[in-house]
Amino acid sequence: MQLNVVFTLLLICCHNVLCSVKICDFANPECTTLGASKKYEEFVNGYTEGHSSSDPLFIDVIQADTTNLKHTKYNVSLSGMRHCNTELLKLNIKEKTGQYHLLCKHLIVEGQYEVKGEIGSKFLEGKGHFKENLYEYGLLFSFNYKINVEKTGRHLFPDPITVKLDPRGRVDYNFNDNNEQSKNGHGITNEDWKIVEDSAHSTIMYKLLDIFKQNIRVYLKLVSIEHIWH
């Protein structure tokens, strides 16, 4: 009898503790940013069951053509996302909008490329391996959101999500031209490559970050507000 009473009291105490857990004030950006920052490692590494890692991100083919240049990337990867820091997560409760800012110390984009066409009056043709080193690179996400109530708790659903690229440090382009055309004077020089990549860079990043945005949606569907912002 005494054991049953003790057990009942323990259940009551546990229930009271759980019920007293306070959720972060969504009107306070310091609180929302801190919660997102603490859970970023869990998110980016895919530690939650049913959720994929975001480092690295892969895409098979990216088409980054311009008016006079056919430009294709193959087997492209983006790595270094796990070393990003959460600068800001700010929610506008009244308008149901939000901002999510990451600053990434060093991102690497690499894969295979093939280009053929003209830059100005110069004809280019080349293919091989490419690598981009992006330092102090900002990713500024904006989104609309709604709160869904499910059995697992309340879930924040952001959609649509847009992103603005904010390169703050240097960007290094490296390539290896394996094309025979290089020997005939039609290959790509370092200056040509910079022009090609400057025009194609945003297209490549947006395609890769589409995967990252989808991973955000999946994570927030699996993980409740109570888990992230308690």
C-alpha positions in Angstrom: 0.0 0.0 0.0 2.8 2.4 1.0 4.7 1.5 -2.2 1.6 2.3 -4.3 1.2 5.7 -2.7 4.9 6.6 -3.3 4.6 5.5 -6.9 1.5 7.6 -7.4 3.2 10.7 -5.9 6.1 10.2 -8.3 3.8 10.1 -11.2 2.1 13.3 -10.1 5.5 15.0 -9.6 6.8 13.9 -13.0 3.5 15.1 -14.7 3.9 18.5 -13.0 7.5 18.9 -14.1 6.6 18.1 -17.7 3.7 20.4 -17.7 5.8 23.2 -16.3 8.3 23.1 -19.2 8.2 26.5 -20.7 8.3 27.0 -24.5 10.5 29.7 -25.9 8.9 33.1 -26.5 8.6 33.3 -30.3 8.5 37.1 -30.1 12.1 37.0 -28.6 14.7 36.5 -31.4 17.4 35.8 -28.9 15.5 32.9 -27.5 14.5 31.5 -31.0 18.0 31.9 -32.3 19.5 30.1 -29.3 17.1 27.2 -29.7 17.9 26.8 -33.4 21.6 27.1 -32.7 21.5 24.3 -30.1 19.7 21.9 -32.5 21.7 22.8 -35.6 24.1 19.9 -35.1 21.3 17.4 -34.7 19.6 18.8 -37.9 22.6 19.1 -40.2 24.0 15.7 -39.4 20.7 13.9 -39.8 20.6 12.5 -36.3 16.8 12.3 -36.2 15.4 9.0 -37.5 13.8 9.5 -40.9 15.8 12.7 -41.7 18.8 12.9 -44.1 22.1 14.6 -43.4 22.7 18.0 -45.0 26.5 17.6 -45.2 27.4 16.9 -47.9 24.5 17.7 -50.3 24.6 16.0 -53.7 23.0 16.6 -57.1 23.6 14.6 -60.3 23.3 17.3 -63.0 23.0 21.1 -62.9 22.5 23.0 -66.1 23.9 26.6 -65.8 23.7 27.7 -69.5 24.0 31.3 -70.5 23.0 32.9 -73.9 26.1 31.8 -75.7 27.5 29.1 -73.4 26.4 25.6 -72.7 27.6 24.8 -69.1 26.8 21.5 -67.4 27.9 20.3 -63.9 27.9 16.6 -63.0 28.1 14.8 -59.7 28.2 18.0 -57.7 28.6 18.1 -53.9 28.4 20.9 -51.3 30.2 20.2 -48.1 31.0 22.2 -45.0 27.4 22.9 -43.9 28.0 21.3 -40.5 30.5 24.2 -39.7 27.9 26.9 -40.2 26.7 29.0 -37.3 23.2 30.2 -36.6 23.3 34.0 -36.7 19.6 34.6 -36.5 16.2 33.0 -36.3 13.5 35.7 -36.1 9.8 35.1 -36.3 7.1 37.6 -36.9 4.1 36.1 -35.1 1.5 38.5 -36.5 2.5 38.1 -40.1 3.6 34.5 -39.8 7.0 35.1 -41.5 10.5 34.4 -40.5 14.2 34.9 -41.1 16.9 32.3 -40.7 20.5 33.3 -41.2 23.5 31.0 -41.3 27.2 32.0 -41.6 29.4 29.3 -43.0 33.1 29.4 -42.3 34.2 27.3 -45.3 32.0 25.7 -47.9 33.3 23.5 -50.7 31.5 22.9 -54.0 33.1 20.4 -56.4 32.3 18.0 -59.2 32.8 17.6 -62.9 32.1 20.3 -65.5 31.7 20.6 -69.3 31.5 23.9 -71.1 31.2 24.8 -74.8 30.4 28.2 -76.3 31.5 31.8 -76.3 32.5 34.4 -73.8 32.5 37.7 -75.6 34.3 37.0 -78.9 36.3 34.0 -77.5 35.3 30.4 -78.1 35.7 28.1 -75.2 35.5 24.3 -74.9 36.6 22.3 -71.9 35.7 19.6 -69.4 37.2 18.2 -66.2 37.1 18.6 -62.4 36.2 21.8 -60.6 36.4 23.0 -57.0 35.1 26.2 -55.3 36.2 27.3 -51.9 33.8 29.7 -50.3 34.9 31.5 -47.1 32.7 33.3 -44.6 29.7 32.6 -46.7 26.3 33.8 -45.5 22.9 32.1 -46.3 19.9 34.3 -45.6 16.7 32.3 -45.6 13.2 33.9 -45.5 10.0 32.0 -45.2 6.3 32.0 -44.4 5.1 29.6 -41.8 2.2 28.0 -40.0 1.9 25.9 -36.8 0.5 22.4 -37.2 -0.8 20.6 -34.1 -0.1 16.8 -34.2 0.1 13.9 -31.8 3.8 14.5 -31.3 3.2 18.2 -30.4 3.2 21.5 -32.3 5.2 21.6 -35.5 6.5 24.7 -37.4 6.0 24.3 -41.1 7.9 26.8 -43.3 6.7 27.2 -46.8 7.8 28.7 -49.1 11.4 29.2 -48.2 13.7 31.5 -50.2 17.4 32.1 -49.8 19.7 35.0 -50.6 23.4 34.3 -51.1 25.7 36.6 -49.0 29.4 35.9 -49.7 31.4 37.9 -47.2 34.9 36.4 -47.6 37.0 35.3 -50.6 35.9 32.8 -53.2 38.6 30.6 -54.8 37.9 28.8 -58.1 40.0 25.8 -59.1 39.6 23.7 -62.2 41.4 21.0 -64.1 40.8 21.1 -67.9 41.1 17.6 -69.3 39.8 18.6 -72.8 42.0 18.0 -75.8 40.8 21.4 -77.1 43.0 23.1 -74.6 46.0 22.1 -76.6 44.5 23.7 -79.7 44.1 27.1 -78.1 40.4 26.8 -77.3 40.7 25.7 -73.6 39.8 27.6 -70.5 42.2 30.0 -68.8 42.0 31.0 -65.1 40.4 34.3 -66.1 37.9 32.6 -68.4 37.0 30.2 -65.6 36.3 33.1 -63.2 33.9 34.7 -65.7 32.2 31.3 -66.3 31.8 30.6 -62.6 30.7 34.1 -61.7 27.8 33.7 -64.1 26.9 30.1 -63.0 27.7 30.2 -59.2 24.2 31.4 -58.0 22.4 28.8 -60.2 24.5 26.0 -58.7 24.1 27.2 -55.2 20.3 27.6 -55.5 19.9 24.1 -56.8 22.0 22.6 -54.0 20.2 24.6 -51.4 16.8 23.4 -52.6 17.8 20.1 -51.1 18.8 21.8 -47.8 15.4 23.6 -47.7 13.6 20.3 -48.1 15.7 18.9 -45.3 14.5 21.8 -43.1 10.9 21.0 -43.8 11.3 17.3 -43.1 13.2 17.9 -39.9 10.5 20.3 -38.6 7.8 17.8 -39.5 9.6 15.2 -37.4 10.7 17.3 -34.5 8.3 19.4 -32.4 8.5 23.0 -31.3 8.6 21.7 -27.7 11.8 19.7 -28.5 13.6 22.6 -30.2 12.5 25.6 -28.1 11.9 24.2 -24.6 
